[in-house]
Amino acid sequence: MKYIICTSLLLFQFLLVTAQQNGKINKVRIVKKNQTFQLLVNNKPYFIKGAVGSNYLEKLKEKGGNSIRTGSNIKVLDQAHTLGLTALVNLPVKAERDGMNYDDTAAVRLQHEKVMEIVRRTKNHPAVLMWALGNELDFIQANVKERYNIKVWDAVNALAKEIHKIDPYHPVMTVVGSIDEGKIKDLITKCPALDLLGVNEYGDLLKVPGWLRQYGWKKPYAVTEWGPTGFWQVPKTAWKVPVEETSSMKAAKYKERYEQAIAGDKDRCLGSYVFLWRQHQERTHTWFGMFDENGLETEAVEVMQYEWTGRWPQNRVPRLDSLKMNSLTAYDNVYVKPSITYKAEVWVSDADSDSLRYNWEILPEGTIFPYGGNGEKKPIAISGLINTTNKREIEFISPAKEGTYRLFVYAYDGKGHWATANIPFYVKP
């Protein structure tokens, strides 16, 4: 039995050495010239054109993407490597919001050992590009405590130092969920072993390059999560629910933010991971996902293809210009009476003159919003209120029960694309 184990270990070590000799392990480093940083993979310049998630990887490659942000699942890493994609591997460093106590030295040590075991097991996989220690460890839920425990950065730095000892080929970052001067100073002081910083930002992404310079961050960074304006950053109705941008408004923001804050800061920014390369329920089922539940693409996907390749797709996604309910928009605080007939109309154009199909539905406003949408469910649509849904102009009966709702519309071109918008409204007797 001992002989079999020893033989297996020797074979495993031989395969790892052989992989290194054959150049299958990505040797990644960050070089600095004057005040400009560059990411090199196997001594070749590499700008991250990535997406968060492990879905539709073939499509990501087809659209010009070259990397994913994911966990350490070997099957996902294998698939990425097969497609020629690299991976920013998220390591499970827990935040206080997940119940981690950074004053508990035993818990910190146990976490350290678990993370290092993953690194040892995964570091020689040919898809690995970099390591990310946790996600938004700085984020504390409202009304829980005012500020994170600064000892979290001691744990992060200890991990970064030990990872460097056993893996000289892959840079290490941690990912923050917002930028402020105090946080950046904490990181500079407490985490000198980090090679770069990961930043998640949405509505304020254009400010990130300036903030990092202003607050003294001297190292490079990657935008590890970005996309449409967050629900915490948009106008709200009189009854305090966020107004969601249309899919076309979002696409315009993707384009502006990529060109100005990511591609526009190549002195410091090493690239980005767009959010989210699948369907996602968070506040609504349409807010952050770049696809629907069937894999159909929004306009944001074609924007990323253009930014990654310089080419628009041959067949374009429908553009949703506006949506109105009784001549009011989502920004007009729409109140309706119960069980009354109202009208709604959407304006959608298609550059290819494709025949468009429409679908409408009314959903009650969600009430439970866990962090990051984890476990969040789409509210059940209310049936029987809309007689005919496949039209750009409809009549519908308002819900009988007082409360907050959203009217959603979806336009499909039959070529794998869709556009969407919604109007929040309040039923008030």
Secondary structure, 3 states (H helix, E strand, C coil): CHHHHHHHHHHHHHHHHHHHHCCCCCCEEEEEECCEEEEEECCEECCEEEEECCCCHHHHHHHCCCEEEECCCHHHHHHHHHCCCEEEEEECCCCHHHCCCCCCHHHHHHHHHHHHHHHHHHCCCCCEEEEEECCCCCCCCCCCCCCCCCHHHHHHHHHHHHHHHHCCCCCEEEEECCCCHHHHHHHHHHCCCCCEEEEECCCCHHHHHHHHHHCCCCCCEEEEEECCCCCCCCCECCCCCECCCCHHHHHHHHHHHHHHHHHHHCCCEEEEEECCCCCCCCCCCCCCCCECCCCCECHHHHHHHHHHHCCCCCCCCCEEEEEEECCECCCCCEEECCCCEEEEEEEEECCCCCCCEEEEEEEECCCCCCHHHCCCCCCCCCCCCECCCCCCEEEEECCCCCEEEEEEEEEECCCCEEEEEEEEEEECC
